[in-house]
Amino acid sequence: MFESLKKKFSRTSEKLEEELIEEAEAEDNLQEESGSRFSFFSFGRKKEEEEEKEEEEEENLLPEPEEEESEATQTIEEETPVEAEEEAKEEKKSGFWSFGRNKDEDKAEDEAEEVEEAEEEAKEEKKSGFWSFGRNKDGDETEEEAEEVEEAEEEAKEEKKSHFWSRNKKDSEDKKDVSADGEAKGGIFSFVREKTIQEKHVEDILFELEMELLQGDVAMEVATEVVESVKDNLVGKKIKRSNDITEYTYYALKDAVEEIISIPGKSMTEMIEEKKSQGEPLVVMFVGINGTGKTTTIGKLANYYLKKGYTPVIAASDTFRAGAIEQVTHHADNVGVKIIKHQKGSDPAAVAFDAVEHARAQGKELVLIDTAGRMQTNINLMDEMKKIKRVSKPDLVIFVGDAITGNDATEQARKFNEAIDIDGVILTKADADSKGGASLSIGYVIQKPIMFLGVGQGYDDIMEYDPEWMLNQLFSEEDEAALLEE
């Protein structure tokens, strides 16, 4: 999920590292050092390990209960003098025979080494006699050839060292050598004189990132905000090792994305409980265009809250199409919830009103109102939607968008928000969204939280949205190997 965004972030780190190492090499300010190069995605795991270690240390500071005597101690104490004497005899006997065996083995090894040395001396003498003849004859040529070979080897070493850091030549090899703990063999450098990340180092790289984000369906204002935040975070950072560059870039990007996706808002479950304490149902109205999975999402939510112990009711307020009434009825029957519906062409606001009254009378906690899919540019249908809102007085108006459509979903949400003031977003088909543009942008653009994500076709394939989960999807090591191979 969101593989495209993950690759863009990782490449940004690689490009900045290349830029700084190339400059340092030109300044003769670069030296190779022993160690392992950390992958871009390894720092999140390292932070988790540090937190776990701190927790363990805190637990170790607590006074430990007195432990019972170990089994070994108890066994020793329980041994009788006779048993102890028998063990001592066995140990003495074992030591005696091992001494004799060790002595014989050492003697055999010495004899074998003497034979081997004699054979080596004979070979060397024979070889020396043979080559001395050739050296007397062609000594000058042999020395010149040896010097040429030595010079060629030195040049090869220098070329290998100078190009070792180059991702263009070594990229595939380095990536294949990434170990399970996020480290790669070789490729770590330090700077003789500490370097400072300057604006000139990041300007072109971040411009490329911004263009790639826009191509990945990230909204313009979101791409600009991410780039500016990363720039402010990186410029001025002092670095000593190449791993520092990767680490600083990782956290700069993560902090920027976290700021974008962290839109405050209550969960639907919390709101149900609040309304329940007041003796009222939570009324939720769903809006969006045709084809985004709005009706299916209503079926998923009915199933989701039914399993949580609540009793939902569905209002079939899309009365413009007979097929729409049949579709939502099909979902209600499959899930096992009550549906309130009228005939095709009836007043959709009246259907919504009846559903709310039914929930109040029956003590049901949740009303889910389906509405006709409409384009945000259709003024008449948008006015009809406003009427449903006035009559049913929903506690939540939720826009349902298709994550795969990217910028289209973001623009639709913007228009619906201007027309009817939506309260939150549900994105469908998030599991099939490799770009992640809508998931990253939509909440920030309209300043309303994402509430649920559709992650499959089954009724159970829906999850409450969590910004921390989103961060983990974008900055964890999950599927890193697959990304590196591409």
N, C-alpha and C positions, 0 to 999 in steps of 0.2 A: 504494500500500500504506500502511495506517495513516493515511489522509487525515483521519479524524475526530480523532485525537489531535493531528495537526499543526495543525488549525484551532483546537482548544482552546488550545494553547500560544500560538499567534499572537494570539488574541483576548485572552488574559490580558495580554500586552504592550500591546496597544492600549488596553485599559481602564485600566491603570495610567497610561499616558501621558495619557489624557483627564483622569483624576482630578487629576494634578499640574498640568497646564496650566490646567485650570479654576480650581484654587485659586490659582495664580500670577496669573491674570488678575484675580481678585477682589482680590488684594493689590497690584495694579498693579506686578507683578514680572515682567512678560513683555514680550519684545520680539522682533519678527520679524528674522531675519537671513538673509543670502544663503547658499545652500548647498542640498544635496539631502538629503531624508529617507531613511534607509536602511530597507530592509524587514527584518522579523524574521529571515528565513532567510539574509540576506546575510552575517552575521558569521562563519559557519562557513567560507564561501569566502574571506573576507578573512584569516582566520587561516592558511588554507592558502597564500594568496598571500604572506603575510609569511614563512612558513617557507621557501617556495621562494626568496624574495628573499634570506633569510639564507644559504641554501645556495649561491646564486649568488655572493654576496659572499665567502663563504669560499673558493670555487673561484677567484675573482679574486685573492685574496691569495696564492695559490700562484705561484711564479716561472714565467713563461711561457717556453716554448722560443723560441730565436731564430728569427724568421720569415725566410723567404727574401725576397729583394727582390721587390717587387710587379711585376706585369706591366707596369704603366704606367711604372715607373722603368726597367725593362729596355728598354722600347720607346724611351724618350727617349734612353737611352744609345746605343742601336743606330742612331738616326737619323743620317744623313750630313749634313755641312754644307750640301750643296745642297738637301736636303729641308727643312731648317730655314729656309733663306733663302726657299724657295717658300712655306712656311706663313706667314712674316712678311709677305710681299707680299699674300697673300690676306687676311690679317687686317686689314692697312692699308686695302686696297680696300673690304672689307666695312664698316669703320668710317666711311670717307668717304661711302659711299652711305647708310648708316643715318643719318648726320648730316643730309644733305640731306633725307631722307625725314621725319625728326623735325621739321626746321624747317618744312617745308610743312604737316605735320599740325598743329603748334602754331598756325601762322597761321590755318588754316581753323577751328580750334576757337575762337580769339579772335574771329573775325568772327561765328561762329555765336552766341557768348555775347552780343556787342553787339546783334545783331538780337533775340535773346530778351529782353534787358533792356529794349529800346525797346518791344517789344510789351507786356511786363508793366507798364511805366509808363503806357502808354496805357490799358490795362484798369483799373488802379488809379485813374487820374484820372476815368475815366468812372463807375466804381463809387462813388468818393467823392462825385461830384456828385449822383448819384442818391440815395444814402443820406443825404446832408446835408439834403436837402429833408424827408425823413421824420423825421430826428432833430430838426429845428427844430420840427416840428409836434407830435410825440409823444415828446419826449425823456424826460419824467419816467416815462412808462409803460414805455419801453424799458429804462431803468436798473433799475426795480423788477423787471421780468421777468428781467433778466440776473442780479440778485442772487438771486432765487428759484431759478433754474437752478443757480447756483453752490452755493447751500446744499444743494440736493437731491443734487448730485454729491458733495459732501463727506460727507453722511450715507450715501450708497451706499458710498463708500470705507470709512468707519468700520465699517459693518455687514459688509462683505466681509472686512475685516481681523479683526474680532472673531469671526467664524464660520469663518475660514479653517482653524483647527485642528480644528474639529468633525468627527469621523469620521462622525457620523450624517448630515451633509449632504454631505460631500465624499468619503465613503468610496469610492464606486464610481469617481469621477473619479481620485482619487489612485492607486487600485490599477491602473487601466488605464494610468497613466503610469509604471509601474515599468519601468525600463530593464533592459537585459541584464545590467548589472553590479550589480543589486540596489538601485538608487537610484530615488527617486520625485521628480518635479518639485515643488518648493515644500514648504511644510508644516514647515519647520524653525524652531524657536524657541529662544531662550536666555533664561536667567533673569538679571535685573539683579542680584539677590542670590542667591548659591548656595543651593540647596534641599537638604534632607536627607530621604530616604525614611523615613517614620515608620510605626509599626504601624497607625495609623488609616488610612493610605493603602492598605494592602494587605489589611486584615482582610476586608472585604466581597468584594473581588475574588478572594482565595484561597478563600473559602468557596464562591463560585460555581464556581471551578475544581474544587474537591473534589466538589461535587455533579455536575458534568459528567463527571468521571472515573468516578464510580460509575455514572452512566447509560451510560457507554461500556464497562461490564463490567470495569473495573479493580477489583481486590479492595480491601476497606475499608482494610486495614493498609497497602497500597501507596499508595492515594490520600492517606491521612493522612501517610505518610512523605514523599511528594513535596511536599505543601503545607507541612509544617513545615520541610523543608530549604530551600525557596524563600524562606520567610519569614525564616529565620535569615540567609540570604545577602543579602537585599535591604535589610532594615531597617538603617538607619545609613549607607547609601551616599549620598555627596554627588554631586549632579548639577548640571551647568552648562547642558547643552543637552538638547533633547528626544531626540536620538539616543542620549544616555547612558542614558536610561530603557530604550529598546529593547534596547540592548547588555547592560545589567545583567540584565534579565529573561531574555534569551536564555541567557546563561551560567548563571544561577541554575537555570533549568529543565533545562538540559542536564546540569549537574553532579548534580542530584537524580536524573534518570533514569539516568545512568551508574552511580550508586551502587546503584540498584535492580537493574539487569540484569547487573552484573558479579559473577556467582557463579563462583568458581574451580572448575576441574575439568579432568581430562585429556581429550584428544580420543580417539575410538575408534581412530583410526589409530595414535596413540602407543601405546595399550594393545596393539594387534595386534603391533606391533614388539617390545614388551617380552616378550609371551608367546612370540613366535616365537624370540627369543633363548634361551628356556628349553626350546624343543622342544615347546611346548604350543599348542593352538588357543585363541583367545579365544572364550568361550562367552557369548552374549548372549540373554537371555530377554525377550520382549516381552509386555506386559500392557496391558489397557485394556478398554473396553466395546465392544459391537458397533457397527459403523457409523462408526468413527472413521478407517478406512483403515489399520488395523494390518497386515493381510495384504499389501496393496499396497505399504506402506512396506517390508516385508521384501523384496519383489521389487526395489524401488528400491535398497535397500542392497546386495543381492547383486550387482546390476548395477554399482553404484558401486565396490565393492571389486574386482570382477572386472576392471574397467577399470584399476584401480590395480595390477594384477598379483598379486592374492591369489586363493585358491581357496576360496570359501565352500561350505557345505553347509546345507541347510534341513531343519529337523525339523518335521513336520506333527503337532504335539502337540494340536491342536484336534480331538479324536476324537469330540466330542459330535454333530457334524453331518457327514454325508457330503459335503454341499456345501462345507464348509470345506476338507476334504481335496482336493477337486477344484479349488477356487479357488487354493490355494497351489501345487498341482501345475502348474496352468496358468501361473502366474508363473515358477516354476522352469524350466519348459520354454522359455518365451519368452526368458528371460535366458540359459539354458544352464548351469544348475548342478544338482548332484545333490540329490535330495530323499529323505529317509528317512521312510517312512510305514507305518502299520499299518492294520488294518481299523477301520471305525467302531465305537465303543464300547470299543476297547482302552484299556489304561492309558496315559494321556498322558505320565506320567513315564518309562515304559519306552521310548517313542519318543524322548524327549529323550536318555535314556541311550545308546541305540543310535547316535544321531547324533554324540554326543561321541566315542564309541569309534571310529566310522567315520573321523572327522576325524583322530584320533590315529594310526590305522593307515595312513591314506593321506597323512599329512603335510599336511593342509589347515589353513589358518590361522584360519578363522572358522566358527563354528556359530551359526546364526540360528534360534531356537526360537519357533515360532508357538504361541500358547495360545488357548483359547476366550475369546471376549469375554464379559465378565460384569459385572453391576452391582456397584458397590462395597458395596452393602448385602446382597448374597447371601452369607451366611456359609459355606454348604456349598461353593460354587464357589471362594470365597476360600481355604478350607482346601485344596482340590484344587490350587490354584495354589501354595500353600506347599509341598506335597508335591513338585511338579515342581522347585521351587527346591532342596529338600533333596537330591534324587536327582542332578540335573544339575550342581549347584554352579556356577551361572553367575558369571562375572566381572562382568557388568553386568546389571541389571534395568532395563529402559527402559519408561516409561509413554508410550503413544501417545495423544495427545489431539487433538481437532478444534478448531483455533483459532477458528473461527466461533462455537462455543458459548460462548466467553467465560468467565464465572464458573462455568458448569457444568464446563468442563474443569479449572479451577483446583480446584474442590471435589472432583472425581473424583481428581485427582492427590494431593490431601491424604489422602483415604481410603485409596488404594492404598499410599501411603507409610507410613501408620500400620499397615497390615496386613502389608506384605511388605518394607518398606524399599527403595524404589526408588533407583536411582543417577543417573538422568537422565531427560530428557523429549525426545520428538520431537513437534513440532506439525505437523499436516497442514493443508492448505488455507490456509496463511499468505498466499498471493498474493491470496486472495479476502477477506481480513480487513481491512475498512476501519477498524474500531474499535481493534484492537490491544490490547484489554484482557487477553487471555490471554497474549500474547507479553510484555507488560510485567509481569504479575503472577505467573505460575505458578512461575518459578524462585525468586523472592523468598519466596513463601509457604511452599514446602517446602524451601527452601535447597539445591536441587539444580539443576545446570546444564541449560539447553536444549542439546541436542547436534546436532540436525538440524532443518531446516524443509522441509516439503513445499511446493513452489511450482508445482505443475501436475499433470497427469494422466499424463504420459509417464514412462518408467523413468529418464530423465535429469533429471527435474524434482525434484531434491532437493539441498540444499546444507548444508554444515556451518555451524552457527550461529557467528556472530562478533559479540560485543557492539558492536564498533566499527561494523560494518555496520548494526546495529540503530539506533545513534545517528545514522548518516548518513541512514537512512530517515526518522527523525523530525525531524531538524534541518537537512536539506540543502535546497537550492533546487529540487530535483527536483519537478516537477509543481506548483510554486508558482503559476504563472499560472492553472492550472485551479482551484486552491483559492481564489484571489482573485476569480475570476469567479462563484463560487457564492454 
